[in-house]
Amino acid sequence: MLNQFKKEVLDGLSKTPQKSLPSKYFYDKKGDDLFVKIMALPEYYLTRSEMEIFQEKTEDIISALSLNKEKKYSLVELGAGDGTKTIHLLRALVNKDINFEYFPVDISQNALDGIESFFKAELPTLIVKPNHNDYFKALENLKQDGTIKIILFLGSNIGNLIDELATEFIYQLGENLYKGDKIILGVDLKKPKEIVLPAYNDSKGITAEFNLNLLDRINNELGANFIRNQFIHAPTYDEQVGIAKSYIKSIIKQNVTINGIEFHFEKDELIHTEVSRKYDDEVLKQILSKTDIRWEHKITDSKQLFANYILEKN
């Protein structure tokens, strides 16, 4: 994985006219801890809104899934995080005697270790099978096991992809599923910039630290010489289109060396790190239109800030 990390960093910083770094590498141990803090921030409405859905509308989710006690299910959570949302659904399924196993999938072994310990304590009868793998590789490995799949892709992680890549992602999900398999897709809904921007630039600076920690990780793991205080966190949001973007901005003209390769930064030059797409029904319909996945149900929180769409493979 270190070689892949190095390749993607070097490739991203070599791009013109816009340098970039992959957001998936935010999540080392420190990054995981920082993101847990972000989710608890008052400005970060996303987690609270989706949590409300899983806490208050668990029965609506289960009803939309049309589960059968005579069948066996695999609940596969892509990018499992800390499990604090999913536990409400899993506990209800255990209490209803639904025959299922839970497969958290993540590229962070630290996250998987944490979620396994969490569920062992909270739901000791639940069968948890952590999968430290790429999403599609994990699904490919599970495809032939004879169970009905329910894929959880929560937290508006799909929003980290531009629409064309989101379509490709959903299409690839479908390629690893059989007819009737389901997807629970969590998406952040379009809303005013007064709500969105503070979620990506909180008053305590934790989101800034989360973004800039990527430079520390590159220094520590790839031997780079980024000087942290010469870069700042710089988010933007286009309210009309519904796209938030995160950048790391160089505040001076400078050079950085990674693996013997020198990269030049102009003053105020931006490194793009993350897209956070906001959705409405039309955007989602357009994304699904070129896939074999159909929209079955939509469940929202009380303030209509967030939605969990229940999708099904045709």
C-alpha positions as CSV (number, residue, x, y, z in Angstrom):
1,M,0.0,0.0,0.0
2,L,2.9,2.4,0.6
3,N,4.0,2.2,-3.0
4,Q,0.4,3.0,-4.1
5,F,0.3,5.9,-1.7
6,K,3.6,7.2,-3.1
7,K,2.4,6.8,-6.8
8,E,-0.9,8.6,-6.2
9,V,0.8,11.5,-4.3
10,L,3.5,12.0,-7.0
11,D,0.9,11.7,-9.8
12,G,-1.4,14.1,-8.1
13,L,1.2,16.8,-7.5
14,S,2.4,16.4,-11.0
15,K,-1.0,17.3,-12.5
16,T,-1.5,20.5,-14.4
17,P,-3.1,23.0,-14.2
18,Q,-4.4,21.8,-10.8
19,K,-2.4,19.8,-8.3
20,S,-4.4,17.3,-6.3
21,L,-4.1,14.8,-3.4
22,P,-6.4,11.8,-2.9
23,S,-8.8,12.4,0.0
24,K,-8.8,8.7,0.9
25,Y,-5.3,9.2,2.4
26,F,-6.7,11.5,5.0
27,Y,-7.4,8.4,7.1
28,D,-4.3,7.4,9.0
29,K,-4.7,6.9,12.8
30,K,-4.6,10.6,13.5
31,G,-6.9,11.3,10.6
32,D,-9.4,8.7,11.9
33,D,-9.4,10.4,15.3
34,L,-9.8,13.9,13.8
35,F,-12.7,12.8,11.7
36,V,-14.4,11.4,14.8
37,K,-14.0,14.9,16.3
38,I,-15.4,16.5,13.2
39,M,-18.5,14.4,13.3
40,A,-19.2,15.7,16.8
41,L,-18.8,19.4,15.9
42,P,-21.9,21.6,16.0
43,E,-21.3,22.8,12.5
44,Y,-21.0,19.3,11.1
45,Y,-24.7,18.5,10.5
46,L,-24.2,15.5,8.2
47,T,-23.5,12.9,10.8
48,R,-26.3,14.1,13.2
49,S,-28.8,14.2,10.3
50,E,-28.0,10.7,9.1
51,M,-27.8,9.5,12.7
52,E,-31.3,10.8,13.3
53,I,-32.5,8.7,10.3
54,F,-30.9,5.5,11.7
55,Q,-32.2,6.2,15.2
56,E,-35.7,7.4,14.5
57,K,-36.5,5.7,11.2
58,T,-35.0,2.3,11.6
59,E,-38.3,0.6,11.0
60,D,-38.8,2.6,7.8
61,I,-35.4,1.4,6.6
62,I,-36.2,-2.2,7.5
63,S,-39.6,-2.0,5.8
64,A,-38.0,-0.6,2.6
65,L,-35.5,-3.5,2.5
66,S,-38.4,-6.1,2.4
67,L,-36.4,-8.6,4.4
68,N,-37.4,-12.3,4.6
69,K,-36.6,-14.3,7.8
70,E,-36.2,-17.4,5.6
71,K,-33.3,-15.9,3.6
72,K,-29.7,-15.2,4.6
73,Y,-28.2,-11.7,4.2
74,S,-24.8,-10.1,4.1
75,L,-24.7,-6.5,5.3
76,V,-21.6,-5.0,3.7
77,E,-20.7,-1.5,4.9
78,L,-18.2,0.3,2.6
79,G,-16.1,2.7,4.6
80,A,-17.5,1.5,7.9
81,G,-16.2,4.3,10.1
82,D,-17.0,3.8,13.9
83,G,-20.3,2.0,13.6
84,T,-22.3,4.4,15.8
85,K,-24.9,4.9,13.1
86,T,-25.1,1.4,11.7
87,I,-25.6,-0.1,15.2
88,H,-29.2,1.1,15.4
89,L,-30.1,-0.9,12.2
90,L,-28.0,-3.9,13.2
91,R,-29.5,-4.1,16.7
92,A,-33.0,-4.0,15.2
93,L,-32.2,-6.8,12.8
94,V,-30.7,-8.9,15.6
95,N,-33.8,-8.3,17.7
96,K,-36.0,-9.4,14.7
97,D,-34.0,-12.6,14.3
98,I,-33.0,-11.7,10.7
99,N,-30.3,-14.2,9.5
100,F,-27.4,-12.0,8.6
101,E,-23.7,-11.3,9.0
102,Y,-22.0,-7.9,9.0
103,F,-19.0,-7.2,6.8
104,P,-17.4,-3.8,7.5
105,V,-15.0,-2.9,4.7
106,D,-12.3,-0.2,5.1
107,I,-8.8,0.7,3.8
108,S,-8.0,1.7,7.4
109,Q,-7.1,-1.2,9.6
110,N,-7.3,1.1,12.6
111,A,-11.0,1.8,11.8
112,L,-11.7,-1.9,11.4
113,D,-10.1,-2.8,14.7
114,G,-12.2,-0.1,16.4
115,I,-15.4,-1.2,14.9
116,E,-14.8,-4.8,15.7
117,S,-14.2,-4.0,19.4
118,F,-17.3,-1.7,19.4
119,F,-19.7,-4.3,18.1
120,K,-18.2,-7.1,20.3
121,A,-19.1,-5.0,23.3
122,E,-22.4,-3.7,22.1
123,L,-23.8,-6.6,20.1
124,P,-22.0,-9.8,21.2
125,T,-24.2,-12.2,19.2
126,L,-23.6,-10.3,15.9
127,I,-21.2,-12.1,13.5
128,V,-18.7,-9.4,12.4
129,K,-16.2,-10.2,9.6
130,P,-13.9,-7.1,9.0
131,N,-12.5,-6.8,5.5
132,H,-9.4,-4.8,5.0
133,N,-9.7,-4.3,1.3
134,D,-10.6,-2.2,-1.7
135,Y,-14.4,-1.9,-1.9
136,F,-14.8,-3.7,-5.2
137,K,-12.3,-6.5,-4.3
138,A,-14.2,-7.1,-1.1
139,L,-17.6,-7.3,-3.0
140,E,-16.1,-9.6,-5.7
141,N,-14.9,-11.9,-3.0
142,L,-18.4,-12.0,-1.4
143,K,-20.4,-12.2,-4.6
144,Q,-20.6,-16.0,-4.8
145,D,-21.4,-16.8,-1.2
146,G,-25.1,-17.3,-1.9
147,T,-26.4,-14.6,0.4
148,I,-28.6,-11.6,-0.5
149,K,-26.4,-8.5,-0.3
150,I,-27.3,-5.2,1.4
151,I,-24.6,-2.7,0.7
152,L,-24.4,0.3,3.1
153,F,-22.6,3.3,1.6
154,L,-23.3,6.0,4.2
155,G,-22.0,9.5,5.3
156,S,-22.4,10.9,1.8
157,N,-19.2,9.3,0.8
158,I,-20.5,9.1,-2.7
159,G,-20.3,12.9,-2.7
160,N,-16.5,12.6,-2.8
161,L,-16.9,11.7,-6.4
162,I,-17.8,13.9,-9.4
163,D,-21.0,12.9,-11.0
164,E,-19.4,10.9,-13.8
165,L,-17.3,8.9,-11.4
166,A,-20.3,8.5,-9.1
167,T,-22.2,6.9,-12.0
168,E,-19.2,4.6,-12.7
169,F,-19.0,3.7,-9.0
170,I,-22.7,2.8,-8.8
171,Y,-22.3,0.8,-12.1
172,Q,-19.4,-1.1,-10.6
173,L,-21.4,-1.8,-7.5
174,G,-24.1,-3.3,-9.7
175,E,-21.6,-5.5,-11.4
176,N,-20.8,-7.1,-8.1
177,L,-24.4,-7.7,-7.1
178,Y,-27.3,-9.9,-8.2
179,K,-30.9,-8.9,-9.1
180,G,-32.7,-8.0,-5.9
181,D,-29.7,-7.0,-3.9
182,K,-30.0,-3.6,-2.2
183,I,-28.0,-0.5,-1.5
184,I,-28.5,2.0,1.3
185,L,-27.0,5.2,-0.1
186,G,-26.5,8.1,2.3
187,V,-26.3,11.5,0.6
188,D,-26.1,15.1,1.7
189,L,-28.9,17.2,0.2
190,K,-28.5,20.6,-1.5
191,K,-28.8,23.5,0.9
192,P,-27.6,27.1,1.5
193,K,-23.9,28.0,1.8
194,E,-24.6,29.4,5.3
195,I,-25.2,25.8,6.4
196,V,-22.7,24.0,4.2
197,L,-19.5,26.1,4.5
198,P,-19.1,26.0,8.3
199,A,-19.3,22.2,8.1
200,Y,-16.1,22.2,6.2
201,N,-14.4,25.1,8.0
202,D,-15.3,24.8,11.7
203,S,-14.6,27.5,14.3
204,K,-12.2,25.2,16.2
205,G,-10.0,24.5,13.2
206,I,-10.4,20.7,13.4
207,T,-11.4,20.3,9.8
208,A,-8.3,22.4,8.8
209,E,-6.1,20.1,10.9
210,F,-7.8,17.1,9.3
211,N,-7.0,18.4,5.8
212,L,-3.4,19.5,6.6
213,N,-2.6,16.3,8.5
214,L,-2.3,14.8,5.0
215,L,0.9,16.8,4.5
216,D,2.2,15.4,7.8
217,R,1.4,11.9,6.6
218,I,3.3,12.5,3.3
219,N,6.2,13.8,5.3
220,N,6.2,10.9,7.8
221,E,5.6,8.0,5.3
222,L,7.2,9.3,2.1
223,G,10.0,11.4,3.5
224,A,8.7,14.7,2.1
225,N,9.6,18.2,3.6
226,F,6.3,20.0,3.6
227,I,6.4,22.9,6.2
228,R,2.9,22.8,7.7
229,N,2.6,26.5,8.7
230,Q,3.3,27.5,5.1
231,F,0.0,25.9,3.9
232,I,-3.6,26.6,5.0
233,H,-7.0,24.9,4.6
234,A,-9.2,26.6,2.0
235,P,-12.8,25.3,1.3
236,T,-15.3,26.6,-1.2
237,Y,-19.0,25.9,-2.0
238,D,-21.0,26.6,-5.2
239,E,-24.5,26.8,-3.8
240,Q,-26.2,26.7,-7.2
241,V,-24.4,23.6,-8.5
242,G,-24.3,22.0,-5.0
243,I,-20.5,21.2,-4.9
244,A,-18.2,21.9,-1.9
245,K,-14.5,21.6,-2.5
246,S,-11.5,21.4,-0.1
247,Y,-8.1,22.7,-1.0
248,I,-4.7,23.1,0.7
249,K,-3.3,26.6,-0.2
250,S,0.4,27.5,-0.3
251,I,0.7,30.9,1.4
252,I,4.2,31.6,0.0
253,K,6.2,30.7,-3.1
254,Q,8.1,27.5,-2.2
255,N,9.5,24.2,-3.2
256,V,8.8,20.8,-1.7
257,T,10.8,17.6,-2.3
258,I,9.2,14.1,-2.2
259,N,11.2,11.0,-3.0
260,G,13.9,13.1,-4.7
261,I,11.4,14.9,-6.9
262,E,11.0,18.7,-6.4
263,F,7.5,20.3,-6.7
264,H,7.1,24.1,-7.0
265,F,4.3,26.0,-5.5
266,E,3.3,29.6,-6.3
267,K,1.9,31.9,-3.6
268,D,-1.8,31.1,-3.2
269,E,-1.6,28.0,-5.4
270,L,-4.2,25.4,-4.5
271,I,-3.9,21.6,-4.0
272,H,-7.3,20.1,-4.5
273,T,-8.0,17.4,-1.9
274,E,-11.8,16.7,-1.8
275,V,-15.1,17.1,-3.5
276,S,-18.3,17.0,-1.4
277,R,-21.3,16.8,-3.8
278,K,-24.7,17.8,-2.5
279,Y,-27.7,16.1,-4.1
280,D,-31.4,16.4,-5.0
281,D,-33.6,13.8,-6.6
282,E,-32.8,15.0,-10.1
283,V,-29.0,14.7,-9.6
284,L,-29.4,11.2,-8.2
285,K,-31.8,10.1,-11.0
286,Q,-29.2,11.4,-13.6
287,I,-26.4,9.4,-11.9
288,L,-28.5,6.2,-11.8
289,S,-29.7,6.6,-15.4
290,K,-26.7,4.9,-16.8
291,T,-26.6,2.0,-14.4
292,D,-28.8,-1.1,-13.7
293,I,-29.6,0.2,-10.2
294,R,-33.0,1.7,-9.5
295,W,-34.3,4.0,-6.8
296,E,-36.9,2.4,-4.5
297,H,-37.3,4.6,-1.4
298,K,-36.1,7.9,0.1
299,I,-35.9,8.5,3.8
300,T,-34.9,11.9,5.2
301,D,-34.2,13.5,8.6
302,S,-36.7,15.9,10.1
303,K,-35.0,19.0,8.7
304,Q,-34.6,17.5,5.2
305,L,-30.8,18.0,5.3
306,F,-29.8,14.5,4.5
307,A,-31.3,11.4,2.8
308,N,-30.8,7.7,2.7
309,Y,-32.0,6.3,-0.6
310,I,-32.8,2.6,-0.8
311,L,-31.7,1.3,-4.2
312,E,-32.1,-2.1,-5.8
313,K,-30.2,-4.0,-8.5
314,N,-32.4,-4.7,-11.6
